[in-house]
Amino acid sequence: MKRSVLVEASVRNQLDTQQRELFLDNLRRFLKEEVAPHYDDWESSGIWPRSLWNRLGEEGFLCVDMPETYGGYGVSFELSAAIVDEVSRAGFGALASGLSVHSDIVAPYILNLGTEEQRQTWLPKMVSGEAVGAIGMSEPGAGSDLQGIRTAAIKDGDDYCINGQKTFITNGQHCDVLVLATKTDPNLGAKGITLFTVDTSKPGFNRGRNLEKMGLHSGDTSELFFEDLRVSAADILGGEGKGFYNMMNELPRERLILGVGCVGAAQGAFDLAVDYVHERKAFGSTIASFQNTRYKLAEMKTELELNRALAEKYTQKFIDGELTSAEASMLKLASSEMQGRVVDQCLQLFGGYGYMSEYPISRAYVDARIQRIYGGTSEIMKELVSRSIEPSSSSSAARCKAAMPDSRSPPLISCRPFANHNVPAVGMAAN
């Protein structure tokens, strides 16, 4: 069913409503039958089995917007976003994180920047789940400051010799292909950064610890080490010295999909809280009947709807090729901060039970915290958004400027509460 539905839809590059729901129903069934029964065990062990990637590929849930040429369905990004939304809403934050890195970050890097050889080598395997993707940017001394990376790729004849290390790498224990950020010329700053596709079966690639985290426990997050790892010029992704520019160009999609996941996860926590307050009784009635509960739910629902509307708007702008870096940053900032607030309020409604690990809301709480850090911290998002703010050149702004008193007069504050009526303004000299 799923393959015929999506192959037909790929002709139009989109799904109709019925096809979309059929696909998402299949995803929900898969999560219920093949993920939910095992997820607690995976969280305890700190990693899900490698075989899950193969099953995700078999069911058609990986890299759905990759072209048919490389085994994908060629449908729009909207379906890929819907997958992350659904998995996040179901409470499987670690799985959503790994999926989004694989399908919505690594695969687009290879598709958009790679040579035909690189695409043919990796994309079909990523679609099927045979190869797992990861991206290596962060280092012990360089997180948001990507220009500060120290992993070096030194040209040696026809090859490059790579030495260094990366940390906090999602999918690091399972990855078969790594998009790796390196310094090919330490004297050129941003212009000295080059990306490579690294086959992790090569000598010189070593996996370090599977890092123990506060949340997202079943998602493997690793240290990676490179000791005289040799790659060829054919492994360069997007051109030598163009790595920083290419990373900046690809970041809007990454931040968009992170924002989508934040909204989905917050919605899932909200759904848990709504169900709980209608079941839990105190003082002779359900706590859903209390005014405080109703008002908290109203506030959270409003925040959720606003952020979902923004995510849907920016998803369409991305599909249309119009999404800006500032817009993606605004969504990532707004949705991750919203998720933190909503999940905290939801846990509060659970009372002491919310603090117990056996309740899914406690997992939602610890999983939410990383959203304001990875993919660019909230502080970095604010900086990027602030750079996009410029003085208005509109006629109303010009009129206000022209009407401003000169510096020799007391400043006049004009209050015109009835702008569309012939009511004189009230002038007040400020103290």
TAHULIN-V417402 format. One record per helix or strand of 2 or more residues. SS is the DSSP state (H for helix, E for strand). FROM is the first residue (numbers start at 1). TO is the last residue. If there is no record, write none. Layout:
{{SS | FROM | TO} {SS | FROM | TO}}
This chain:
{{H | 2 | 10} {H | 17 | 45} {H | 51 | 58} {H | 68 | 70} {H | 77 | 89} {H | 93 | 113} {H | 116 | 128} {E | 133 | 136} {H | 146 | 148} {E | 152 | 156} {E | 159 | 170} {E | 177 | 183} {H | 189 | 192} {E | 193 | 199} {E | 205 | 210} {E | 221 | 232} {H | 233 | 235} {E | 236 | 237} {H | 243 | 279} {E | 281 | 282} {E | 285 | 286} {H | 287 | 289} {H | 291 | 319} {H | 325 | 355} {H | 360 | 372} {H | 378 | 387} {H | 395 | 403} {E | 412 | 415} {E | 426 | 429}}
